[in-house]
Amino acid sequence: MQRARRQLGRSKVLSRPTAPLRRPGAVQAVGGAGISGIRRGQSGHPLAQAHENARLFEYEQGVKAAFDGIVPTLKRISALQHEMDFERQAQAIAREQLGFELPETVLGDAWVEQLDMRQLFAWCVFTTYRKFCDEFFSRDPLAGERVEDFQSFLQECGFHTLDISPCADGRLAHVIRYVLRLPHRAVRRKSYAGAMFDVDDSIQKWVETEMLRYREGRPNTADAPTRYLKAVVYHYSSVAPHKEGCAAHGSDTQKAALAGLDRLEAFQQAIENSFCCGASIDLLLIGLDTDTDAIRVHIPDADGELELDRFVDGLDLYQRTQRLSKTDAQRSIEDAVLGEAADMETGMLQLIKRLLENNMSQIDYVRSYHGSHYADIGHAERFIGAGIGFEDVQLRNLMYFAYLDTVEEATQDLDVGIKIFTGLNVARGLPVPVVVRYDYHSQVPGSRERAKEHCARVAGALKARYQHLVDRGLLHTFLVIRDCSKNGGLEVLGCSVSDKLLQGAH
């Protein structure tokens, strides 16, 4: 019966027009100017947490400033390459502006031939990433709600796991800690181009989760009446909907949303077919406007069924509740959700309500510090991350994700990333920096060696697939692994620029 309802819902969705999923009368984002009456860092909404916004903004600005300072610093160094004491001056500038020294071998060749700025650029990106990553795990700069508290709330809502697959686009990299304001260590995040997550990988994670519940009672015991919640986050652009939407779906919002829903239902059906009809999988579909960071939550009905035109828009809620008291704003959000599905399950209602309330802080964040929308509505990533890991990357437009075990199985994700960086970097003569990373658990015998083998294999495959870029010095790789069982930093295996990184230079 459930499958019949799902098929009926699918035919209804496909019969709808393919216009952007925005309700009549909803306000579009306009301009990048500051919002009248809202000073930088001051809350403009009763549910916004101004103090946390200020702390998150300080962290984001600090990290991005470190990456964005690379090109101006290298331009300054390049102008000095024919000076008598060039190497001394270059190192002094690098230490002052970047916080680390440059590879001596590259600088030492400058008097013989033109300084290799592509190698220096890649070196600086990799070293900056290593520094930022190590500080993330040593300082925990994005600490917020305790993992235990959120896990308790999640179970009260009837779920034991929240597994989110956003698009690999760097404009969604901050979806957990910033957009949804959730503790990043309490949520599984795995990104894919177009949010087209690997169903088999998700099945494996579900099996692992259920085994832990049966054998170890984590996060709760198997007899607890909780379910596994799988969510997809697709994205769109309110400022330039036909240009800056999801590249994997041709900037077609309807297509992106429908593809996400199809993949969710395929996962749910696979679990039911492979195990039993009672296997508990709930689904959630979320849209993200990457210009304003407002979310659109598609509301499931009492049977858990989702439809593309049944949703609550965060930006519309923000505007309607901005002048209300905190209590009235919360009540208005709940009413909006119930207005779409009055008979929905209570736990799902509480979770969706919380996500929308949290999103009010992020909409306020963008308006307070960036205006009505971000200035960089398009791609502005600093590097590509390929492999498994990257828990530390919780910032918008910092990295393009390409989760993979082999290059062959993720060619779409990598090709999309290379296409993006062809416009961002290669067109300006700068290389594409690719961090190849594999995290492992040291308690598993042989895991470290397997992680090293993964890095070497992927690096070799990258070189073979994009040889035309490698031969021109337009693609560089940085190979790292990390032990998830310890709270340490990265272990560097190699770099296409210089072996000095192996010596721990910062």
C-alpha positions in Angstrom: 0.0 0.0 0.0 2.8 2.4 0.9 4.5 1.8 -2.5 1.2 2.4 -4.3 0.8 5.7 -2.6 4.4 6.6 -3.5 3.8 5.8 -7.2 0.6 7.9 -7.2 2.5 10.8 -5.7 5.2 10.4 -8.4 2.7 10.7 -11.2 1.3 13.8 -9.7 4.7 15.4 -9.4 5.7 14.7 -13.0 2.4 16.2 -14.2 3.3 19.6 -12.6 4.9 22.4 -14.7 8.7 22.8 -14.4 8.6 26.4 -13.3 10.8 27.4 -10.3 9.4 26.1 -7.0 8.4 29.5 -5.5 4.9 30.3 -4.3 3.1 33.3 -5.8 3.9 36.4 -3.8 7.1 35.1 -2.2 9.7 37.9 -2.2 12.8 37.4 -4.4 16.2 38.4 -3.1 17.3 41.8 -4.6 20.6 43.5 -4.8 23.7 43.1 -2.5 23.3 46.3 -0.5 23.0 46.3 3.2 19.5 46.0 4.7 18.1 49.2 6.2 17.9 49.1 9.9 20.2 46.2 10.5 23.8 47.0 11.6 26.5 44.4 11.0 26.4 41.8 13.7 23.1 43.0 15.1 20.1 40.7 15.1 17.2 41.6 12.9 15.0 38.7 13.9 13.6 37.5 17.3 14.9 34.0 16.8 18.4 35.0 15.6 21.3 34.4 17.9 23.4 37.5 17.3 26.3 36.4 19.6 26.8 33.1 17.8 26.5 34.9 14.4 29.3 37.2 15.4 31.5 34.2 16.4 30.8 32.2 13.3 31.4 35.3 11.1 34.8 35.9 12.8 35.8 32.3 12.1 34.7 32.3 8.5 36.4 35.6 7.8 39.6 34.5 9.4 39.9 31.3 7.4 38.9 32.8 4.1 41.2 35.8 4.6 44.1 33.3 4.9 43.3 31.7 1.5 42.5 35.0 -0.2 45.8 36.6 1.0 47.8 34.1 -1.1 47.5 35.8 -4.5 48.3 39.4 -3.3 51.3 38.0 -1.4 52.6 36.1 -4.3 52.2 39.1 -6.6 54.3 41.1 -4.2 57.0 38.4 -4.1 56.9 38.0 -7.9 57.9 41.6 -8.3 61.1 41.0 -6.3 62.4 37.9 -8.0 65.3 39.7 -9.7 66.5 41.4 -6.5 69.9 40.4 -5.1 68.5 39.2 -1.8 65.3 37.8 -3.3 65.1 34.6 -1.3 65.5 36.4 2.0 62.9 39.1 1.1 60.5 36.5 -0.2 60.6 34.4 3.0 60.2 37.4 5.2 57.1 38.5 3.3 55.7 35.0 3.4 56.2 34.6 7.1 54.6 38.0 7.7 51.6 37.7 5.4 51.0 34.0 5.3 52.4 32.6 8.5 54.8 30.1 6.9 57.8 29.9 4.6 57.9 29.0 0.9 59.8 26.0 -0.5 63.5 26.9 -0.9 63.9 24.8 -4.0 61.3 26.8 -5.9 62.7 30.2 -4.8 66.3 29.1 -5.4 65.6 28.6 -9.1 64.3 32.1 -9.7 67.7 33.5 -10.8 68.0 30.9 -13.5 64.5 30.9 -14.9 61.1 32.5 -14.3 59.8 31.9 -10.8 57.2 29.1 -10.9 54.2 30.9 -9.5 51.9 28.0 -10.2 53.9 25.8 -7.9 54.0 28.5 -5.2 50.3 29.1 -5.5 49.5 25.4 -5.0 52.0 25.1 -2.1 50.4 28.0 -0.3 46.9 26.6 -0.8 47.9 23.2 0.6 49.9 24.6 3.5 47.1 27.0 4.4 44.6 24.1 4.3 46.8 22.0 6.5 47.2 24.8 9.1 43.4 25.5 9.1 42.6 21.8 9.4 45.0 21.2 12.3 43.6 24.2 14.2 40.0 23.0 13.6 40.7 19.7 15.4 42.9 21.2 18.2 40.7 24.3 19.0 37.2 23.2 18.0 36.3 26.7 16.8 32.7 25.8 15.7 31.7 24.2 19.0 28.1 24.9 19.7 25.2 22.7 21.0 26.5 19.6 22.7 26.3 16.5 20.6 24.7 14.6 23.4 21.9 17.3 23.7 21.1 17.2 20.0 21.2 13.4 20.0 18.7 13.4 22.9 16.4 15.8 21.0 16.7 13.7 17.9 15.6 10.6 19.7 12.7 12.4 21.3 11.6 13.2 17.8 11.7 9.5 17.0 15.0 9.3 15.1 18.3 7.8 16.0 20.4 8.9 13.0 20.3 12.0 10.8 22.1 11.3 7.5 22.3 14.3 5.1 23.5 14.3 1.5 24.0 17.8 0.2 25.2 18.7 -3.3 29.0 18.7 -3.6 28.9 22.4 -4.7 31.0 24.4 -2.3 28.2 26.8 -1.7 26.6 24.1 0.4 29.7 23.1 2.5 28.4 25.0 5.5 24.9 23.5 5.4 25.3 21.6 8.7 27.0 24.0 11.1 25.8 27.3 9.6 22.6 26.9 7.5 20.9 24.4 9.8 22.9 25.3 13.0 23.4 21.7 14.0 26.5 20.2 15.8 28.5 18.8 12.9 29.7 15.8 14.8 26.1 14.7 15.4 25.1 14.5 11.8 26.4 12.3 9.0 27.3 14.4 5.9 28.3 13.0 2.6 28.2 15.3 -0.5 27.6 14.3 -4.1 27.3 16.3 -7.3 23.7 17.2 -7.7 23.0 15.6 -4.2 22.8 12.3 -6.1 24.0 10.2 -3.2 25.3 6.6 -3.6 22.4 4.3 -2.6 24.7 1.4 -1.9 26.9 3.5 0.4 23.8 4.7 2.3 22.6 1.1 2.7 26.0 0.1 4.1 25.8 3.0 6.6 22.2 1.9 7.6 23.4 -1.6 8.2 26.4 -0.4 10.2 24.1 1.9 12.3 21.6 -0.9 13.0 24.4 -3.3 13.9 25.7 -0.8 16.5 22.2 -0.5 17.9 21.9 -4.3 18.2 25.4 -5.0 19.5 26.4 -1.9 21.5 23.2 0.1 22.1 24.6 3.1 20.2 23.1 5.6 19.8 20.2 3.7 21.4 19.1 0.1 21.7 17.5 -1.8 18.8 14.2 -2.1 20.6 13.8 1.7 20.8 11.0 2.9 18.5 13.2 5.3 16.5 13.9 5.5 12.8 16.8 6.3 10.4 16.3 9.7 8.8 17.8 10.3 5.4 17.8 13.8 4.0 18.9 15.4 0.7 19.8 19.1 0.3 19.4 20.3 -3.3 20.0 24.0 -4.2 18.9 26.9 -6.3 19.6 30.6 -6.8 17.0 33.3 -6.3 19.2 36.0 -7.8 20.3 34.2 -11.0 18.0 31.1 -11.1 18.9 30.0 -14.7 22.7 30.5 -14.3 23.8 29.9 -10.7 21.7 27.0 -9.7 22.9 23.4 -9.5 25.4 22.7 -12.4 24.7 19.0 -12.2 21.1 19.6 -13.1 21.6 22.5 -15.6 20.4 25.1 -13.0 16.9 23.6 -13.3 15.4 23.8 -9.8 12.6 21.4 -10.5 14.9 18.9 -12.0 17.3 19.1 -9.0 14.4 18.7 -6.5 12.9 15.8 -8.4 16.2 14.0 -8.7 16.8 14.3 -5.0 13.3 12.9 -4.2 13.8 10.0 -6.6 17.1 9.1 -5.0 15.6 9.2 -1.5 12.7 6.9 -2.5 15.2 4.6 -4.2 17.1 4.3 -1.0 14.0 3.7 1.1 12.7 1.1 -1.3 16.1 -0.7 -1.4 16.1 -1.0 2.4 12.5 -2.3 2.4 13.2 -4.8 -0.4 16.5 -6.0 1.1 15.5 -6.4 4.7 11.8 -6.2 5.5 8.8 -3.9 5.1 9.2 -2.8 8.7 12.6 -1.4 8.2 12.2 2.1 9.4 13.5 4.8 7.0 12.1 8.3 7.0 12.9 10.9 4.3 13.4 14.6 4.2 13.9 16.9 1.2 15.4 20.4 1.7 16.1 23.1 -0.8 18.8 25.7 -0.2 18.9 29.1 -1.8 22.7 29.6 -2.0 22.3 33.3 -2.4 20.5 34.0 0.9 21.0 30.7 2.8 17.2 30.4 3.3 16.0 26.8 3.2 12.8 25.3 1.8 11.6 22.3 3.7 9.4 19.8 1.8 6.8 18.7 4.4 6.0 14.9 4.6 2.4 13.9 5.3 1.2 11.5 7.9 2.5 8.6 5.8 5.9 10.2 5.3 5.2 10.9 1.7 6.9 14.0 0.1 5.7 16.1 -2.8 7.6 18.9 -4.6 5.0 21.6 -4.2 4.3 21.0 -0.5 6.9 23.0 1.3 7.6 25.8 3.7 9.9 28.6 2.6 12.4 30.0 5.2 12.8 33.4 3.6 9.1 33.9 3.5 8.9 32.9 7.2 11.7 35.2 8.1 9.9 38.2 6.6 6.6 37.3 8.1 7.9 36.8 11.6 10.6 39.5 11.8 8.5 41.9 13.8 7.0 39.3 16.1 8.0 38.3 19.6 10.1 35.1 20.0 7.1 33.1 21.2 4.8 34.3 18.4 7.5 33.7 15.8 7.9 30.1 17.0 4.1 29.6 16.9 3.9 31.1 13.4 6.5 28.7 12.1 4.7 25.7 13.6 1.4 26.9 12.1 3.1 27.2 8.7 4.4 23.6 8.8 1.0 22.3 10.0 -0.7 24.3 7.3 1.0 22.1 4.7 0.3 18.7 6.5 -1.9 19.0 9.5 -1.8 15.3 10.2 2.0 14.9 10.1 3.9 12.9 12.7 4.6 14.9 15.9 8.4 14.1 16.0 8.9 15.2 12.4 7.0 18.4 13.1 9.3 19.2 16.0 12.4 18.5 13.9 11.3 20.6 10.9 10.2 23.4 13.2 13.7 23.4 14.8 15.5 23.4 11.5 13.4 26.4 10.3 13.9 28.2 13.6 17.7 27.6 13.3 17.6 28.9 9.8 16.3 32.2 10.9 19.7 32.8 12.5 21.5 32.0 9.2 19.3 34.3 7.1 19.9 37.0 9.7 23.7 36.2 9.4 23.7 36.8 5.7 21.6 40.0 6.0 23.7 41.4 8.8 27.1 40.7 7.3 26.6 40.5 3.5 23.4 42.4 2.7 20.3 40.8 1.1 22.4 38.1 -0.4 26.0 37.0 -0.8 28.2 39.0 -3.2 29.7 35.7 -4.5 26.5 34.1 -5.7 28.5 31.9 -8.0 31.4 29.5 -7.4 34.3 30.8 -5.4 35.8 27.6 -4.0 39.5 27.7 -3.1 40.4 24.0 -3.7 38.9 20.5 -4.5 38.7 17.9 -1.8 38.7 14.3 -3.1 38.4 11.2 -1.0 36.8 10.5 2.3 36.9 12.9 5.3 36.8 16.7 5.4 34.8 17.0 8.5 36.7 20.3 9.1 35.3 22.0 6.0 32.1 23.6 7.3 32.4 26.9 5.4 30.6 28.1 2.3 32.5 28.3 -1.0 35.8 27.0 0.6 36.0 23.6 -1.1 34.3 21.6 -3.8 33.6 18.1 -2.5 34.3 14.9 -4.4 33.8 11.9 -2.1 35.2 8.8 -3.7 37.0 5.5 -3.3 38.2 5.5 -6.9 38.2 8.1 -9.6 36.3 5.8 -12.0 33.3 5.6 -9.7 33.1 9.4 -9.2 34.0 10.8 -12.6 30.9 13.0 -12.7 31.7 14.7 -9.4 35.4 15.2 -10.4 34.6 16.4 -13.9 32.1 19.0 -12.5 34.8 20.2 -10.0 37.4 20.5 -12.7 35.0 22.4 -14.9 34.3 24.8 -12.1 38.0 25.3 -11.4 38.7 25.7 -15.1 36.7 28.9 -14.8 38.0 29.9 -11.4 41.7 29.2 -11.7 42.9 27.8 -15.1 41.4 30.7 -17.0 43.6 33.0 -15.0 46.7 30.8 -15.3 46.4 29.3 -11.8 46.5 25.6 -11.1 43.7 23.5 -9.7 44.7 22.5 -6.1 43.3 19.0 -5.2 43.6 17.7 -1.6 43.4 13.9 -1.7 42.4 12.7 1.7 41.4 9.5 3.3 40.4 9.3 7.0 40.7 5.9 8.8 40.1 4.3 12.2 43.4 3.1 13.7 41.6 0.4 15.8 40.9 -1.4 12.5 43.9 -3.5 11.5 45.5 -2.4 8.3 43.3 0.7 7.9 46.2 3.2 7.8 47.9 1.2 5.0 44.7 1.0 3.0 44.2 4.8 3.4 47.7 5.3 2.0 47.0 3.0 -0.9 43.7 4.9 -1.6 45.6 8.2 -1.7 48.3 6.9 -4.1 45.8 5.2 -6.4 43.5 8.3 -6.6 46.4 10.6 -7.2 47.7 8.4 -10.0 44.2 8.3 -11.6 43.8 12.1 -11.3 47.1 12.5 -13.1 46.0 10.1 -15.9 42.5 11.6 -16.3 43.6 15.2 -16.4 47.1 14.8 -17.9 46.5 17.8 -20.1 46.4 20.0 -17.0 49.2 18.2 -15.1 51.6 18.6 -18.1 51.1 22.4 -18.0 51.5 22.7 -14.3 47.8 23.4 -13.9 46.8 20.6 -11.5 48.6 19.9 -8.2 47.8 17.3 -5.6 48.3 17.1 -1.8 48.0 13.6 -0.3 47.0 13.4 3.4 45.4 10.9 5.8 43.9 11.3 9.2 43.2 8.9 12.1 39.5 9.5 13.1 40.1 7.7 16.4 42.3 10.4 17.7 41.8 14.2 17.9 44.9 14.9 15.9 45.7 16.7 12.7 46.7 15.5 9.2 49.5 13.2 8.3 51.0 14.3 5.0 52.0 11.6 2.5 53.2 13.7 -0.4 52.7 16.8 -2.5 53.3 17.3 -6.2 55.0 20.6 -5.4 57.7 19.7 -2.9 58.6 17.1 -0.3 59.2 19.9 2.2 55.6 19.5 3.3 56.5 16.0 4.6 58.8 17.7 7.1 55.9 19.5 8.7 56.6 23.0 7.4 53.9 25.6 8.1 
